[in-house]
Amino acid sequence: MVVGMVLDGNGNPMCSELWPGNTADVKSLVPIVERLQSRFGIRSICIVADRGMISAETLKEVELRKWSYILGVRMRSSTEAKAVVARGGRYAEVHPKSKNRNDPSPLKVKEVWVEDARRYVVCLNKDQATRDRHDREAMVASLRDALSKGDKSLVGNKGYRKYLRAGGKQFAVDEDKIQEEARYDGKWVLTTNMDISPAEVALKYKQLWMVEDVFRSMKSLLDTRPIYHKCDETIRGHVFCSFLALLLRKELEDRLARKQWKLEWADVIRDLDNLVEMEVAISGNSYVFRGQTSGVAGKVFQACGVALPPTLRAC
């Protein structure tokens, strides 16, 4: 199955959607947006999607409906995108490099127009560029070492393929490919039909991390998978329970944030799970005894505005 999640601008889950597992993303996007537009009465639409979501056919349908869009571009497979990356121009700084880990990643942007028809924004993260360069250098060094031991040592290693070329009886390192890859270090390209600044285009695209974070939470923290149901109705019910759990988690995180408390989710679950009550009988009278609150449990109750019951109370 394919699970979709609708979030508002603040990352709050609004609803979940399900489709058969053999549904292609690029074919489902337009009908999904139209259904959500009708359901929520949306007047203005801007589609923000990564490089794998939009085909040329889908983009034509989006433009036909006069929807706004901010789309990632496949840089290495698009001739036009390669030309955009190679185009000269001065970058404008959006976020400077900072030593504080909590600050946004460094980001620079520049605007490129192709034939005055399509607008592109080239984004650059210098920290990512450094990581990309180091990863490539390590890969090429490993490749050269492997080549010195013969071609058989390359079998099964997919990472080597893009830096290889056939050279007579043996493979050789493709130096031109290495130089070409260096042009893309730390960069990604966006295309848009919106009349907003290049910085806004980049920042709106980066909001996709909220969607990615939601699905990471569903898969790992909320244990949505595996699903053992077989009927459509029970599968939908299972996913909807995960959606409700996700909604509660987001609300709790917001309330903790308003208190300026940063608690680890694993600690929250463990300490709440350890909070127990037991019923005891003393001299014919029944009482409820509450165990001690440990760790962060007290802060969670305080953030939610819920008073803990007394340690001992009569039934």
Beta strands, then each sheet from edge to edge (+ up, - down):
strand 1: 2-7
strand 2: 13-19
strand 3: 46-49
strand 4: 68-72
strand 5: 92-95
strand 6: 107-114
strand 7: 118-124
strand 8: 164-167
strand 9: 170-173
strand 10: 187-192
strand 11: 277-282
strand 12: 285-290
strand 13: 312-314
sheet 1: 1+ 2-
sheet 2: 3+ 4+ 10- 7+ 6- 5+
sheet 3: 8+ 9-
sheet 4: 11+ 12- 13+
end
